[in-house]
Amino acid sequence: MASDTAIQEAESAIARLATPPMIPDPYPLYDAIRRVDRVYESTTLGAYAVTGYKEVNTAARMASMRNGVRAAAMQRPDWQEHDALRLFLRALVNLDPPEHPAMREVAAAVFTPNAIKRMRSSIERLAHRFVEELAERARDGEPVDLVPALASPFPVAVISEMLGVAGDQGMLFYELANDWTRIWGGYYTDADLVQADKSVAELRGYFSELFRARRAERRDDLISALVEQHEAGRLDDEDLMALATFLFISGFETTTNLISTSVYTLLENRDQLELWRNKPEITASAVEELLRHGTPISGTVRLTGETIRLGGKEIPPGRMLFLMTAGANRDPLQFTDPDRLDLTRNEGGHVSFGGGAHYCLGANLARMEAQIVLPMIINRFSGIEVAGEVEWRTAIGLHGFEHLPLALSD
């Protein structure tokens, strides 16, 4: 039985985790919750906080689970009046059966492992370009902000090329998408929602033009493949828009955070940075460890569709579960010395990409991009230092940087 003090600390941790802005080091808060219970029924949340690796992994794979974010958003009485919310609720990540399996099947038919493998040479070309541009910006000795210089535009360029978005439009789409995703975590102001509605209207216009262009002339890109699915009757108009915009966002959100947090984490763990430089063969395990250690998207919300047993508890239907993947990735029952970065770690997979029916569609693309660009960065520059005040992202659930100024030298 947990003490009153421990329970108070857990409730305080949950309140902080649920209140913007996101903090740079949330892991002691997950520990405080886990000390009370790995599946903790919080009075602050009115829901369960799940921080155990086994429990998060199990819950993510339960077929009876429903999307908690979708359920919460639809409790807003005016959600249908906001285009940003309507399109958000049609996004693949928010769908439940029977819509989700049907949409996922279409997405998997176009966003295939082979399509991602075919991008490897393009990813290498784009990574080389952005790393060399980084070097050029650093030649005068001034700090270079990694986020706008590479961490954001590189994955945007990759997914833009896959979809068939023109290079000069990719970052415009990115800015509009950022306005939209600001409301995805559920914590936003009225001004955020107004801007999201405006930006979604612009995104719709741009993607509608792309659809019209591909109907007139097919290309070897994902937009053409989606248009074919639409014309075959497997997507209606709104599904086509929702899936195209979601694939665009899923192509950069995780990777942008992963690149920036990985570089920062390596600079804080110089022994591991040097190990990777000297042993390039550890690249695959290094990226997996960076995904575990600095989980780019810290959690997700599920709603029980029936009575379940989890962590020794019986949980009735209609209850919210906050699956805290970042906390699960630092669970000491799963990982030895979990706060330590070990690029050669081999203790089972992380849960950074979720699991079950909602396993991240872009996981393999994010892995490939990180495996290519991170070694390029650490080997291109012999000197890498943080050179100024860093700024973490403030959106709840997103772990990454807005600004990461670096001093770089050959």
Secondary structure by P-SEA (a helix, b strand, c coil): cccaaaaaaaaaaaaaaacccccccaaaaaaaaaaaccccccccccbbbbccaaaaaaaaaccccccaaaaaaaccccccccaaaaaaaacccccccaaaaaaaaaaaacccaaaaaaaaaaaaaaaaaaaaaaaaaaccccccccccccccaaaaaaaaaaacccccaaaaaaaaaaaaaccccccccaaaaaaaaaaaaaaaaaaaaaaaaaaacccccaaaaaaaaaaaccccaaaaaaaaaaaaaaacaaaaaaaaaaaaaaaacaaaaaaaaacccaaaaaaaaaaaaccccccbbbbbcccccccccccccccccccaaaaaaacccccccccccccccccccccccccccccccaaaaaaaaaaccaaaaaaaccccccccccccccccccccccbbbbbccc
